[in-house]
């Protein structure tokens, strides 16, 4: 599922000075798996589970978005509005 979120999440992820905008569940999943600075954490685990549930239609896209934001906070990643 790659349905766009109502509000994208822009964060400082990757190279210094780079802003990455995450627009949907699929992009969030890839960011957590490929680019995330932490390999484990409660919020990270919760986000991965919520994203998977949202892909299966068992959680809302907004719940997945909020879980992704919580994982960013846990990893001390700056979120840009």
Backbone torsions as a table, in degrees:
resi	resn	phi	psi	omega
1	UNK	NA	130.8	179.4
2	UNK	-129.1	25.8	179.4
3	UNK	-57.8	130.3	-178.3
4	UNK	-65.8	144.2	174.7
5	UNK	-73.2	156.2	176.6
6	UNK	-62.9	-34.2	179.2
7	UNK	-135.5	115.6	179.4
8	UNK	-64.6	162.3	177.2
9	UNK	-115.0	119.3	177.6
10	UNK	-105.4	129.0	-177.7
11	UNK	-144.0	159.3	178.7
12	UNK	-83.9	94.8	-176.1
13	UNK	-131.2	127.9	179.6
14	UNK	102.2	-137.7	-178.1
15	UNK	-61.5	143.2	176.6
16	UNK	-55.4	136.7	-179.4
17	UNK	84.4	-2.9	-179.4
18	UNK	-93.3	133.9	175.3
19	UNK	-111.5	127.8	178.2
20	UNK	-109.5	131.1	178.1
21	UNK	-106.5	123.0	179.5
22	UNK	-103.3	122.7	-173.2
23	UNK	-109.6	-13.0	-175.0
24	UNK	-157.7	176.9	-176.7
25	UNK	-61.7	-42.6	-178.3
26	UNK	-63.6	-46.0	178.4
27	UNK	-62.5	-39.4	178.7
28	UNK	-63.7	-43.1	178.9
29	UNK	-59.9	-46.9	179.8
30	UNK	-62.6	-41.4	179.9
31	UNK	-61.6	-44.4	-179.4
32	UNK	-65.6	-37.0	-177.0
33	UNK	-81.4	-41.6	-172.0
34	UNK	-96.3	-36.7	-167.3
35	UNK	-116.3	-2.8	-172.2
36	UNK	-71.7	137.4	-178.5
37	UNK	-75.2	-19.1	177.4
38	UNK	-103.1	147.1	176.7
39	UNK	-101.2	-17.1	176.8
40	UNK	-152.2	155.3	179.9
41	UNK	166.9	153.8	-178.2
42	UNK	-62.7	-46.8	-178.9
43	UNK	-68.1	-35.3	176.6
44	UNK	-62.4	-48.4	178.5
45	UNK	-59.9	-43.2	179.9
46	UNK	-63.5	-42.1	179.4
47	UNK	-63.1	-45.0	179.3
48	UNK	-60.9	-42.0	178.8
49	UNK	-66.7	-41.2	-179.3
50	UNK	-68.9	-39.6	176.9
51	UNK	-62.9	-42.3	178.0
52	UNK	-62.7	-43.9	178.5
53	UNK	-62.1	-39.6	179.1
54	UNK	-66.0	-37.5	177.5
55	UNK	-62.5	-31.6	-179.7
56	UNK	-90.4	2.1	179.5
57	UNK	79.0	15.1	-177.7
58	UNK	-101.5	-1.5	174.6
59	UNK	-144.9	156.7	-178.8
60	UNK	-80.4	158.7	176.0
61	UNK	-62.7	-35.7	180.0
62	UNK	-67.4	-38.1	176.2
63	UNK	-62.5	-39.7	178.4
64	UNK	-65.8	-41.7	178.6
65	UNK	-61.6	-45.9	-179.8
66	UNK	-65.7	-37.5	177.1
67	UNK	-66.1	-38.2	177.4
68	UNK	-63.3	-43.4	178.2
69	UNK	-62.6	-41.6	178.2
70	UNK	-61.6	-39.4	178.3
71	UNK	-65.9	-36.6	177.0
72	UNK	-64.5	-42.5	177.0
73	UNK	-61.4	-44.7	179.1
74	UNK	-58.2	-37.5	-178.6
75	UNK	-86.3	4.6	-178.4
76	UNK	57.1	39.3	176.3
77	UNK	-92.8	129.5	-179.5
78	UNK	-70.9	127.2	176.4
79	UNK	-100.1	130.4	-179.0
80	UNK	-108.4	128.4	179.7
81	UNK	-93.5	NA	NA
